[in-house]
Amino acid sequence: MTPQEIIDGIKTIIRLQNQNKESVSLQYFSEKKPAILSILKIMIQSALENTDESTISSYYETAVKEYVSVHPVDIDTSSSLTKKGFKTWLTEERKKKLPLNYINRYLTYLSKIGRSDHIIEELSRASEAILGKLGDPQSSEAFYKKGLVVGSVQSGKTGNFNAVINRAVDAGYNLIIILSGIMEDLRIQTQLRLETDVIGEGHQGIKGVGKEKRFGMQGLTDIPQVISITSHRSDFKKYLQDANFSLNHKNILVCKKNTGVLKNLLIWLSDLTEASAQHNIPLLIIDDEADNASLNNLGHKGREYASTINGHIRAILGLFTRKTYLGYTGTPFANVLQDRNEEAIGLWPISYKLNGEIVNKLFGQVDNIFPEDFIELLESPSNYIGAKQIFETLTDSDFIKIPLVEPVTDCAASFPSKVVDDQGGTRPATLTEIEDGTGIRSPRKDDLFPSYLPDSMKEAIECFILGIAIRLKRRPAMVGSALYMPHNTMLIHVSRFSDWQNRTRNLVNEEIEVIMDRINAELPTSPDSIYAKLEKTWNKYYALIVANIRTYLPVGYADEFLDPVTFDEIKSLFPDAVKGIEVKAINNITKEKLVYNTDSSGNGKKYIAVGGNRLSRGFTLEGLTINYFIRDTNYADTLLQMGRWFGYRPGYIDCCKLFTTWDSIEKFDAATRTIEELEMEFKKMHRDGKTPEDFILRVRTHPGVLKITRPSILKNTVEVNWSYQDTLVQTTQFEMNASRINNSWSELKDLFRANNWSLLKDRGFYFIDTDVQGLFSFLNCANAFYEYKAELSQIKAFIELCLTLNKLSKWRVAVKFTGGSQINIPSSESGLPGNVKLSVRSAPLEEKQPVYYKRLLEKKIFTGSGKSANIISSGLDMALWLENSEISFANKKFIDQKIKEYNKTDVENAEKKAREASKPERIYRELMSDETGLLVIYLMDLREVFNNDSRLKQLKENEKINDEIPLIGYAIGFPKMSSNIGGKYVRGNYNIDEDEPEADEYDEETLNALEEII
């Protein structure tokens, strides 16, 4: 037996002996070790004859660490919106009759490779729920079902759609087509994953689920083996079209969204039908990255128009009487904004060559691929690291943001956003020239940048080497685990121009060679050696987080392989760490690829990948630790899809770093808040039984910074309304500008004195009831809010519009007087009827939240520390219009909903968990009348912003900030409204910041033409 098989055997014993234990520890397994190893020796005595006790003990330790890391991983159940009147065909009676051969084999395989039992249970439940929303493949009646599955970027959507595919094969879908993005690299990756998770054979023979159980002629002969027409070597090309494949089998194809590929597929499927007939076998199309290339960019012209790929997909669907279209995406903005035209009257024309002659063919099409039947929102497991674990959120979490982000400020000279042509050639524009706007232009691909690497990129490369060394140190304890990742990757995403990428690759190669030579030639003890330089980088980026990483991990995220290491423990590993690093530019000029394989000793690849969009959608970079990302984009979906660093990092999350610009950090913060709002809105609609029709994306406009998605679909969307109904708006960032802070306090005190305040003593608030003009007197006050001018203008416009419809006419303005500070503002100072104990939002600590600390120190922008950017102190702050009986009603309704949710996964503890769950502000705000709104004012202690750090104290003195006056924050609560009220709101736009146009590496049109010539 191999070490992996012995470790798997130990895990099986552990799992069987601890099925009913929710909580386990290393100490528990230390006590259980003799008993478990005794069972192991009885089970596989002959296999252990030549294995010494020390080795068996090390296998045990690896198995235990894996189990303790995986066992607590949990996941919430998915949410869904379904079409009005939806009834599933997958009744309990039908479930009993369905074969489960493929899905059970897949779930068993996942258990063997280390997936948490909770994850497998939810994957099984969610995939069954999705299957029940697809068309019934056994139905004799025609159907066309359209759905969308949404999950976080790199969170495991592929695992979900492979579970759905396994269930679909079991249920009777005979043709399954997977559309896997627009790049061949991603198609190959998807093909190989499908071979492992569904087919069980393919490249390199029997694999994955095939090792669990074989189907077909070489296995269980009564279970048909699904056949893949495509392979890792070949998409659906013309020679496959001419091959004698039959639809009488269960077929799977993995195809790019490429016009030539889809045309080949369309012709092939058409040729297999009788004249003017449709296929009567059930078809399932799964569209991965469904917001990319599939949507109809010409839909705004009318129902007769379609962009080529969209038209081909709809024509393929039109060839079948029974079909389902199922999209998957991490950024669903575009999918819910796409055209929803009726079926075209005209036919879809295709031209191709046959025996040297041009053939013209016409096809019918389905109407659209809008997910009108259902949308499913997948939850991420507790060990997933995504945008919400790194960037700014507004809801409180059970952890502090993981400090992985490092601001980059020195990249403009190497990778300029604007350039100037002068006598000396083309040079980067200065900041003054950019602000002036004259004599500058955007860079072109033939501009000779970069000529050198910025220091920040050199430090990022050093971090990559340090990260490899950390992982080499931890390797012995992890190498036999199913969680072990042998590969190491660094991503450099700097420009859309291939020539710039290639020059960057060459410069990085030179840097690696210099570092390697110095590591091999210099003494580790020399103060001027590369070892001293790497120690400096270690102290700057790694020393604190490696020592304290466990304090940042959220509940349900345990990683027993994150053993602390020191610089002295890893410096002897630097020669091995730097050895074998390959630098590749991944674009259509170089044709270079990332091929992740291991050598005979199990050592993986070490890649530094320089690229653009080919690495920014769907493609998984194995063992990704360092990301140097300075690529500019204004679009939220593009920004989040470029987040290849999201995902799972067992044993090395503390090695990971994101080097990016302040501009990108702010955009990531905004995009993360947008996604957070979207998910909360979706879950509310799920609870309320809403439909996909009701799914409105509440994405705030950030002019010139954040747009919902790319521009080419903007022209498709009818002009819609923006709305603040059922929304909480908070000021979460503040400019540390003395004049603005002083003026805001001065003007607010005047308003305090000008109004007659009442007391809500049991709630801790002073308040007044006023009209819209009274509210605007507060909103028009001077303030220190960062970039909220446009937001406040939109809010006022929205309120004025509501007023014309007799909405939001009554406002309650409240000031909280029970904060956590020791400082009291006396009534004589504030003008309020009593003292105010200031609220506390502490400054971010350098070691805990370095990016927000640096933003405060360098950009003078304060964002409160902690687990969210919230300034409200409690959900009850939004209950100030409610009577006590209404608050009790809201609490009971929330607890009842949570009990229902928890009952799905933990009946025994459901009520306890529900009562302990934090109550969100929305449960109170949504009970407000649509005539009322709420403004809560927080007076925050400025001393807490500066007094914890000598450099921050110096900043306060330099800026002449008076910390004896409060910092003012606003929270504005809007109720639910029945009417669709709002101003004109840009809801969609689609033009990705594309890499420079080049022929596709696998240009099917060109290949077909060559084959015709041959």
Beta strands, then each sheet from edge to edge (+ up, - down):
strand 1: 79-82
strand 2: 143-150
strand 3: 175-180
strand 4: 201-202
strand 5: 205-206
strand 6: 227-228
strand 7: 251-255
strand 8: 283-288
strand 9: 322-329
strand 10: 348-354
strand 11: 357-363
strand 12: 374-377
strand 13: 405-408
strand 14: 419-422
strand 15: 425-428
strand 16: 488-493
strand 17: 581-586
strand 18: 606-611
strand 19: 624-629
strand 20: 657-661
strand 21: 720-722
strand 22: 728-730
strand 23: 733-735
strand 24: 758-760
strand 25: 765-770
strand 26: 810-816
strand 27: 824-825
strand 28: 836-837
strand 29: 861-863
strand 30: 932-940
strand 31: 967-973
strand 32: 983-985
sheet 1: 1+ 12- 2- 9- 8- 3- 7- 6-
sheet 2: 4+ 5-
sheet 3: 10+ 11-
sheet 4: 13+ 20+ 19+ 16+ 18+ 17+
sheet 5: 14+ 15-
sheet 6: 21+ 32-
sheet 7: 22+ 31- 30+ 26+ 25- 24+
sheet 8: 23+ 29-
sheet 9: 27+ 28-
end
